[in-house]
Amino acid sequence: MGSKLVYLHLHYSSGGTVQELCHTLNIPTISIYPILNTLREEGLVERKGSQYVCTPT
């Protein structure tokens, strides 16, 4: 469930930092990193500097 929420937020907000995701989605930092890593491994998001964004489809 967390992965979908993070992905949708990144998609509709055009990206965000770890801190923004944690604050906006009320997800602890320790939980957000594994979610982002999973999304990156699946090729759904990428990191650009301090921002995470959805990969172009």
C-alpha positions in Angstrom: 0.0 0.0 0.0 2.8 2.4 0.8 4.4 2.0 -2.6 1.3 3.0 -4.4 0.8 6.0 -2.2 4.4 7.2 -2.7 4.2 6.6 -6.4 0.9 8.5 -6.9 2.2 11.4 -4.8 5.4 11.6 -6.9 3.4 11.3 -10.1 0.9 14.1 -9.3 3.3 16.4 -7.6 6.1 16.1 -10.2 8.5 14.7 -7.6 9.7 15.3 -4.1 12.4 14.9 -1.6 12.5 12.2 1.2 11.6 14.9 3.7 8.7 16.2 1.7 7.3 12.7 1.2 7.6 11.9 4.9 5.9 15.1 5.9 3.1 15.1 3.3 2.3 11.3 3.5 3.0 11.0 7.3 5.4 8.0 6.6 8.4 7.7 8.9 11.8 8.2 7.2 12.9 4.7 8.1 9.9 3.3 6.1 10.2 5.7 3.1 13.7 4.5 2.0 12.7 0.8 1.4 9.6 2.0 -0.5 11.7 4.3 -2.8 14.3 1.6 -3.3 11.6 -0.9 -4.4 10.1 1.7 -6.8 13.6 2.4 -8.2 14.3 -1.3 -8.7 11.0 -1.7 -10.6 12.0 1.2 -12.8 9.1 3.4 -11.7 11.0 6.2 -10.1 14.5 7.7 -10.3 16.5 10.0 -8.2 17.6 13.4 -9.6 19.8 15.1 -7.1 17.7 15.2 -3.8 14.4 14.7 -5.7 12.7 11.5 -6.6 10.6 11.6 -9.7 8.6 9.2 -11.8 10.4 7.8 -14.8 9.0 8.8 -18.1 6.7 6.2 -19.7 
